[in-house]
Amino acid sequence: MQFIELTGKTLLEVVNEGEIDLKELHESGVTGDSILRINKFGEIELRDRDGWSMVGGLIGNFEERLIAMTNLNWAG
């Protein structure tokens, strides 16, 4: 699976209003300093002490925005 890694702060810049439940992300432990990764399906995973855990997902045309905001391409 290929991902783009980003911080919680960058994720908030990438998402459009109503695209994701920000309260749900916060309750999952996502902060501005969190390390996250998003796959091509829009699934968001949070890095914790022991690995990665699913915390949400993006919908819509997020791919171009994600690549533009992070200046990264998909990596495996």
N, C-alpha and C positions, 0 to 999 in steps of 0.2 A: 504494500500500500504506500502511496506517496502522500506526503504532508508538506505543509508550510508551517513553520514554527513562528510564534509571535508572543508578545506580552499581553496581559490583560488590558493594558492601556491602549495598545494598538488595535486590539479587537474592538474596543468601543468606538474607535475612529472608523473602522471598516464597516460596521453594521449600520443599516438604515433603521429609522424609527419603526417599531412594530415588527421587525424582522426576527427578533429573539427576545425572550423574556429575561430582562436584566435582573429582576428579582430572583429568578431561578438560578442564574449564574452566580449571583452574590451568595445565595444560600448554599451553593455547591462549593464555596470557598474561593471563588475567583476574585482576585484583587488586581490592581494596576500592575503590580510586580509579578503576578503569576506567569508561569511559563505554560503556554498552550500550544496545541497543534491542531490544524484543520486539514481533513482529507478532501479529496475531490468531490465527495458526496456531501460535504458541508458539515460533517460530524466534528464536534469540538471536544477535544480531550485535554484534561488538566494534568500537569505533571505534579505528582506528590512524592513523598519520600520513597515509596516502594514501586512506583511505576506510573502508568497513565490510567485515568478514569474518565469515562464519558460524562460530559456535563451539559450537553445540549447540541443544537444543530442550527445551521443557517439554511435559509431557503432563498430561492430567486437567483439572480445573476450576481453572485458574490465573487466569482472567480477573478474577473478583471480588477475589481476593486482591491481584492486581497493582494494580488501580485503587484499592483501599482503602489499600495500603501506600504508594503513590506520590502519592496524591491527584491523579492526572492521568487524563485520558481519552484515547482514541485520537486521534492527530493525523496528518495526512497531509503 
